[in-house]
């Protein structure tokens, strides 16, 4: 089921992630004002690119750490069990404008953030001793929180976009253990795949944007 | 059940007690404000409000209120009565941090009652925190620090606040023990700007620092690179390659590095130029290193743009560069050792192992070649650092090369001159001095071209032989330091030999210390010669083993037991010193210190005593005295020898043998000596002693009438002289005792006796064990005049009578007399006494004197002997007068001459008046 979010207060979103809620956030009105606690920094795009690089650099390690921690049959059946077949994953158009890409990025990170929240919650139960995995999941979630803050700040300050519709993945709280592990593995596989594209897109996109004035 | 009851009772007791105390403690009023906190330096007003109940009970109102701070009554000028129940007190410029303020009333005019009390806390509001800064240690949480500002004297809370543009983070409360820093609870998120500030708050206010906004990645302190390793290259002996693993942060930021290295034994680090390590990397090749040298490396990193903090240094890693051929020829020298083979000599070739930085690897062996003239003689491969060979007396050239795994060094060439080679051209101005804990040697090069210099040194010691070490310097060097393990406080003999193309030159030597110290033993001083006022001290030079430095000077300290110590500095070249101006016959303590540049050391104390007399002084006194004594003795002996007869007369007189005596026929007109015994011939020269021996021959026929006549005359004469007797006393030296049986002898002896000092007492003693039959005179110490004997001439007369009546036993008198030193005194005294006692008989005396003068005139005309005695001083006249009758005559004459200006006195009465005086 797809639920459209009319607007998101990032703080609430983050708080929900922290609590591992799998349900989508309520939709805020379209005409919500774009307000921040203090003025956004000027080099937000650099920070976003760096954050994407940071996420991309750790995505594969997180994926490996995850399926390794789940144990068999996951490590030996990655293609079957961890195939990045995630329905409802927000689309990303690497060739789009910066604003569109930022909006799509926001949706993707919001989706991944919520899903990582679910995974982190599940793994603390399913693999309580996989501290390295827990730490990695938390670090990734924290980075995504920062990325969302930067993207929102940038959309707000530069494009005056205060509302972005977001969608979330399925709630895994009622799934069995294997399904939780499998969904988590699939999501991380997807994350690894997508973040690479997105990171690459923003690196390239900047170059294109940089070259635009000359062309 | 019992427990429950007990509990209930206790609870009831507590309740009732509490209630009763609460009633008792119900205050009479209160102070507003209750718990004030005021700012230092500000004003403060407190109001005390009395309760009506209390006012009625104590019959007081607000006028009765008085205030106390810390138990001291506040002046009433600070009070203000607001109304009947309230009174206030105002304090200006509060400076105390803690004040106890009480409201009191005086009840019944004399009892002070405390109403209420509060505590005033003073302090300052917090200052704005400054210098807020944060650091993010990679993998850890962010920590921020700030300067809290001034002391507030109050409990002040510091809160670190942080937020993104889109959300706020939890506050970070600084802990009490670390009020200037706080570590947040959340993990840092890089690439998101965060705004941070600090709030400081206490009871007097709240203040906020400036906000700082930063990206945590710009405050990061990365973890240091790890797994640093070092590898060398066989191709290049001057490089080492470093590899390491960066921290995980390098996946999303660029890093730069600091790489430092040093040789293993060095303490300071060298650094790779930062521009060479300004980008992210995981390896680096260090160049321009020394071959076969172990290097130590370390590395650190930080964000490439310089924002943030350097990481800590990595763990150190070391590696050794690959070998290279020895870069320098070994130092090469030789020693010629004594050899018993004629025409040959034993030469010990010695060389130094190359230091690692020149060996460039492990030296496998040394190759030595010896060439005589131009023909190659022998090759040697030696693993040691010396080679002893037997050479002829010819000139040789030796070469030496060191070999390692990579190759050989250059050859070191040494010319061993022929035996008859004369070394010349030494270095000039050779000096050695310590500096920077090494011993430097400096010299001026000779004018000739020098191939190299050889420095040899050894420790100078009295106990150990000189075991030289050596080193070689290039010919261009004229200043170097000794590269041996030199010890401090040791004297080094350093010899510098220039080596020319044709052989070594003349060596020059110098002594030096690496570091001097005070001598370990002081000099032992002793006396070489001690005089009355001076002492020559001497000492031995300190052995070089105890000198510990160059002896610059000695100091001699000397003192007496009670005197101050005197110090004398003596040059170090001296080994003796003369202390002058000493006091004779005094014990001196002397000690000596030897000084180097670093201090001195005392030697043992030595004591000596100056003699009372200088050398020869005793001899100068004793010898003349002895000589004088000897001379005197000799003169005395000679005198005695010459006067032996006289002495004998006095000491061993010829004692008449009574058994051979005869009854004499006395006749005053009979010449006295016409019939003497042949023994009297000894007096034939007229040198008579006072001992008059009268031998009366039995066959001397004289008319009895003449005898009677002469006896009568004698008696008359004697009567006339008895009144003039002054008794018996000491006589002059030359006067001697005289055996006398006549009173005239007594009178004569009395004239020779000291009138004031000594008198004689009459003792009975015999001569030569003969029993004396008459009184003899002996000296007496008494000064009491022997008046009895003087004033009782009848006794003497009785004796005379006895003699006269007896006529058989001769009577002798001996005067024990002192020496003649005081001859004049008795005489003068005698004169005095004579004057006193002569007034009565003056007429007789005049008569006698006239007669004496007439006799003297008559006697002096034909007597040569008289002339001789006239030259004798007057003082000795009486003494000399004892020598004989002739002399007696002269004495009388002299006395008569003296009497013209002198008081009258008695004279010896042994004058013969016109003939022989019978005795």
Interface residues (C-beta under 8 A of the other chain):
Chain A: X10 X11 X14 X36 X37 X38 X39 X40 X41 X46 X47 X48 X50 X51 X53 X54 X57 X58 X138 X139 X142 X143 X145 X146 X147 X148 X149 X150 X152 X153
Chain B: X163 X164 X165 X166 X167 X168 X186 X187 X189 X190 X191 X192 X193 X195 X211 X213 X215 X217 X251 X252 X253
